[in-house]
Amino acid sequence: MVGSSIELQVDVTEAAGLGERLHTAVTVVAPDAADLVEPPVICFAWPGGGYSRRYFTFDMPGATGGGEAGWHAARGWIFVACDHLYVGDSGSPTDPAALTYENLAAANRATVDGVLALLAAGELGDLPPIADPVTLGIGQSMGGCLLVVQQGQHATFDGIGVLGYSGSHTVLWYPPGITPASVPYRLRGSKAVTVRAVDEVRAVQHAAPDGELPPTAPGFHYDDVPRDVVIADMVDYPTRQGKVPPWGSATIPPCATTMLTPGAVAPEAASITVPVFLGVGERDVCPDPWSEPKAYKRATDITVYVCPRMSHMHNFAGTRERFWSRLHAWGRGVATTSA
């Protein structure tokens, strides 16, 4: 069972390297000490653009248990939901356009180090000291992009789950008959990236008339997701007309506008050697999920899972527990081979 949920701020000033004090916000969801799996598994999770760490902890209408974080914690994992810099409750640099894949990934690595240090010292809730855990990283959409960069550059985890992001070319799903919006391809680190990232996200979404859903909505939410939830999430995404839902973030790192460029994380993806779980919905941003392993040329253990009746925002889908169960089984396999 879930024993505790702890809110933390982790100082990432040095790692971010922007010359100002910055922190990241995390939520640690843990089981009772007696229910920890052996070897201990700690799963760190990052959200996509327009979403916060609460994407992993919120409950859909009629559900209880603390979302995905609570689901995994109830099965013995320590689950750490994290906000990137300039997302949710994390710190915002004076110039958000100064954020790059590199300093975001470095800050996320520092977040991991900070939480692991507290766990090793036995300073988180009633948990015993945990000095040598199996560590997993998962990231959805933008979180998956930055996770690939983090693992490629810092080799942080024993295994990573890239969820709803393509290591080759991320492409938004549109319903048949809708002409996809033109996406400006910009090179990573481009000087053209500005704080107008939110405006560009709206444009790519085919900004809908006031109060209406954009045509990309079915690619984000499958047909059985309650309409009021879809409206709260997708009308005027990502700012949601100033009514940001609990799982949302009104701010997105401007460099996210380059994440739809082909090959945006190709160098890092090709250097990863740990087990990789590639999880997508049947409507998602990977046009050919079965070709995705080609991006991870040095990884010898790659799992591809396409979850039925699921769109890009996996944790809203009626089949979400099926997805979580498959991810959890993969994580158990990583723990077995890493121990």
C-alpha positions, 0 to 999 in steps of 0.5 A, a space after each residue: 500500500 502507499 505509505 507517504 507522499 512527500 513534496 520536495 524542492 531540490 537545488 539545481 543551481 550549479 547543474 543548470 549553470 545559468 548564474 541564478 538560484 534555481 530549484 526543481 519541484 518533486 513529489 515522492 510517492 512511496 509504499 510502507 517500508 515493509 512493502 518495498 520490493 527487493 531490490 528497491 526500485 526507484 522510478 523518476 518520471 517527467 511530464 510532457 510540454 504543457 503538463 506538470 508532475 501532477 500528470 503522474 499523481 492525479 486521479 481521473 474522475 471515479 478513480 482513487 489511489 494517486 494516479 500512476 505514481 500511487 499505482 506503482 507505489 502500491 506495488 512496491 516502487 518508490 515513484 518520484 514525479 518531477 517538474 522540469 525547470 520552467 514547468 509547474 512548481 519548479 524555478 523559472 530562469 530570468 530568461 527562459 530562452 536560455 534553457 537548452 536540452 543540455 541544461 534541462 537534462 543536467 538539472 534533471 540529473 541533479 534532481 535525481 542525485 538530490 533525491 537519491 542522497 536523501 533516500 540513502 541517508 534515510 531522510 525521506 519519511 519513514 523509509 529506511 536508508 536505501 543506498 543501492 537501488 535500481 533506478 528507472 527513468 520515464 518521460 512522457 512526450 517532452 519528458 521522453 525527449 529530455 530523458 533521452 538526452 539525460 541518459 545519453 549524456 549522463 548515463 543516469 539510470 539502469 533502464 529508461 521508458 520513453 513514452 510518447 516520443 520518437 527517437 527519430 521523428 515525433 509527429 502529431 496525430 491528426 484525424 483523417 481528412 485534417 491537413 497537418 499544420 506546418 511545423 517549422 523545423 529548427 535545429 536544436 540550440 537555434 537562436 530563433 527559439 524565443 519565449 513565444 514557444 506557447 504561441 507556436 504550440 498553439 499554431 501547431 495545434 491548429 488553434 481552434 475558435 474560442 472555447 472549441 477543441 482543436 482538431 488534434 484533440 483526438 490524438 491527445 485523448 481517446 474517444 472514451 475520455 470524459 469530454 469535460 476532462 478533454 475540454 479542461 485539458 485541450 481548450 486553448 492548450 497549453 494555457 487553458 484560458 488561464 484555468 490550468 488544471 491540476 495536471 497542467 503547466 501554463 509554461 513550457 521551456 521554449 526549446 520544446 519547439 525544436 523537439 518535433 525536428 527530425 533527429 532532434 535527439 539522435 546522437 543521445 538515443 544512439 549512445 544509450 546502452 541500458 534497457 529501453 521501454 518504448 511505450 505509445 498509444 495506438 494514436 500517438 506521435 510515433 508514426 511507425 512504433 516498430 521502427 523506433 528501436 533503430 534509433 537506439 543502436 547500442 541498446 541490446 534490450 528494447 521493448 516496444 508496446 503499443 497500448 490499444 484504445 489510448 492516445 498520446 496522453 496515456 494517463 487519461 486513457 481508459 486502458 491506462 492501468 494496462 499500460 502501467 502494468 506493462 511498464 511495471 513488468 518491464 521494470 521488474 525485468 530490469 531490476 532482475 537483470 541489474 541486481 
